[in-house]
Amino acid sequence: MILKLLNWQGMAGFAASLALAILLMVQKGETHHWKKASAGFEQLYRQEQSALATTVANTRAAADQARAADHANLIRVATDQRAINERTEHDFDARLIAARAAAQRLRVQPQTGADSRAGGSPPMPGVPDAASRPAQAAGEDRLRDPDALTATEQAIQLDELIKWIKAQAAVLPNSEPEPQKQPRARCGW
């Protein structure tokens, strides 16, 4: 019987069976390899999904913290600016009141350059008296009292505006507030 199988058809069948057996073994090896690789890829996929979820959560938390910091910063800047506005307005009002009071005192005081001649006759044009001090000669070309007060008020207004601009520019909207510096103790010697 073995001789019957050793003919060319039997040999071809045996070779084909052997080839199919080898292919089956290779396929089983490939299947085992890809199952392992698939499990590794699945693990990587789950790790990536976990990392993505962590990243999203961290990003949302950071965005919430940034919103809270922006809101706190907005409140700080608004408070600083409001304080600057109030302080500037107070200083401006105080300086205007002082300037107006000084102008009122100058109007009420008697004029020092009035006619000093005896008698109640109306003054006659004549040679002017010599200046009693150097400022009196320079004061001849000064503004009239209402115009001088207006000029003084405008100068105060401009000065306070400059101070206000400098103070507003010192408020940094995108930074943390600087801690208040404690004044140094002075030595008593």
Secondary structure by P-SEA (a helix, b strand, c coil): cccccccaaaaaaaaaaaaaaaaaaaaaaaaaaaaaaaaaaaaaaaaaaaaaaaaaaaaaaaaaaaaaaaaaaaaaaaaaaaaaaaaaaaaaaaaaaaaaaaaaaaaacccccccccccccccccccccccccaaaaaacccccaaaaaaaaaaaaaaaaaaaaaaaaaaccccccccccccccccccc
